[in-house]
Amino acid sequence: MNQDIIIIIDDVQEISYSFLKKLKSFITYNHLGYFPIKIIMFAHISFLKQLNCEDFIPFVQRIKSVHYLDSLGMDETKEYIYFRLTHCGASCDSLFTEEAIKLIHAITKGIPRRINNVCEACLVMAVSKKTDVID
């Protein structure tokens, strides 16, 4: 019975070149024709450009699929903010005003990591000001 070993790595673009070369040896390892090591990587789009060299041809050839997270639209940004709040245990659905969400979307350009950072700063300021609504 073949068993997979799954390695998940976030922010791969921050990994050193020497570590990537070692990682390449993992994914090219096979046991009796079976490749047991599967790697799931999360990276900035620039990471694919880093792999565009001769040393990484075997590495790139073994990439099964690439998925991109596009920027979120205004409605998606609002849904994303409230999904995150609900997931963290928040019970209100009007914590951020519509104007605040529009401003968050404009500032972050709909990029989830930026949305997280701006919302976290807003929540910290709301706690310090003892307010229930972020406008």
C-alpha positions in Angstrom: 0.0 0.0 0.0 1.4 3.4 -1.1 1.2 6.1 1.6 1.6 9.7 0.8 3.7 12.1 2.8 2.2 15.6 2.5 4.3 18.7 3.3 2.5 22.1 3.4 4.7 25.2 3.1 3.4 28.8 3.3 5.2 31.8 2.0 7.5 29.7 -0.2 8.9 32.8 -1.9 10.7 33.6 1.3 12.7 30.3 1.4 16.3 30.4 0.5 17.6 29.1 -2.8 19.6 26.3 -1.1 16.5 25.1 0.8 14.6 25.0 -2.5 17.3 22.9 -4.0 16.9 20.5 -1.1 13.1 20.6 -1.5 13.6 19.6 -5.1 15.3 16.4 -4.0 12.2 15.5 -1.9 9.8 15.8 -4.8 12.0 13.8 -7.2 12.4 11.0 -4.7 10.6 7.8 -5.8 10.2 4.4 -4.3 9.7 1.6 -6.9 8.3 4.1 -9.3 5.9 5.8 -6.8 6.5 9.4 -5.7 5.3 9.4 -2.1 6.1 13.0 -1.2 3.5 15.6 -2.1 4.1 19.2 -1.4 1.5 21.9 -1.2 3.0 25.4 -1.5 1.5 28.8 -0.9 3.4 31.6 -2.4 3.3 35.0 -4.0 3.1 34.9 -7.8 6.7 36.0 -8.1 7.7 32.6 -6.8 7.0 31.0 -10.2 9.5 33.5 -11.8 12.1 32.4 -9.3 11.7 28.8 -10.6 12.4 29.9 -14.1 15.9 28.6 -14.3 17.6 25.4 -15.5 18.2 24.1 -12.0 14.5 23.9 -11.3 13.2 22.3 -14.5 12.5 18.9 -12.7 10.8 20.8 -9.9 8.6 22.8 -12.3 7.7 19.7 -14.3 6.3 18.1 -11.2 3.9 21.0 -10.4 0.5 19.5 -10.9 -1.6 22.6 -10.7 -1.3 26.3 -10.0 -4.1 28.4 -8.5 -4.3 32.1 -8.2 -6.2 34.1 -5.6 -7.4 37.2 -7.3 -8.2 40.4 -5.5 -11.6 40.5 -4.0 -14.3 42.8 -5.2 -16.3 45.1 -2.9 -19.0 42.6 -2.1 -16.5 39.8 -1.7 -14.4 42.0 0.7 -17.5 42.6 2.8 -18.3 38.9 2.9 -14.7 38.1 3.7 -14.6 40.5 6.6 -17.8 39.1 8.1 -16.8 35.5 7.5 -13.6 36.1 9.4 -15.4 37.9 12.2 -18.0 35.2 12.5 -15.3 32.5 12.4 -13.6 34.2 15.3 -16.8 34.3 17.3 -18.1 37.8 16.7 -21.9 37.9 16.9 -22.8 41.3 15.3 -23.2 41.9 11.6 -22.8 45.6 11.6 -19.5 46.1 13.2 -18.1 47.9 10.2 -20.1 50.6 8.4 -20.6 50.4 4.7 -18.3 53.4 4.3 -15.6 51.7 6.4 -15.8 48.6 4.2 -15.6 50.7 1.0 -12.5 52.4 2.4 -10.9 49.1 3.5 -11.5 47.7 0.0 -10.0 50.8 -1.6 -6.9 50.8 0.7 -6.3 47.1 0.4 -7.2 46.7 -3.2 -9.1 43.6 -2.2 -6.0 41.6 -1.2 -7.0 39.3 1.7 -3.8 39.6 3.7 -4.0 43.4 3.6 -7.7 43.3 4.5 -6.7 41.2 7.6 -4.1 43.7 8.6 -6.3 46.8 8.2 -9.2 45.2 9.9 -7.0 44.1 12.8 -5.8 47.6 13.3 -9.4 48.9 13.1 -10.5 46.4 15.8 -7.6 47.3 18.1 -8.4 51.0 17.8 -12.1 50.3 18.3 -11.3 48.4 21.6 -9.1 51.2 22.8 -11.8 53.8 22.0 -14.5 51.5 23.5 -16.7 51.8 20.4 -19.0 49.2 18.9 -19.0 50.5 15.4 -16.0 51.0 13.1 -16.6 53.9 10.7 
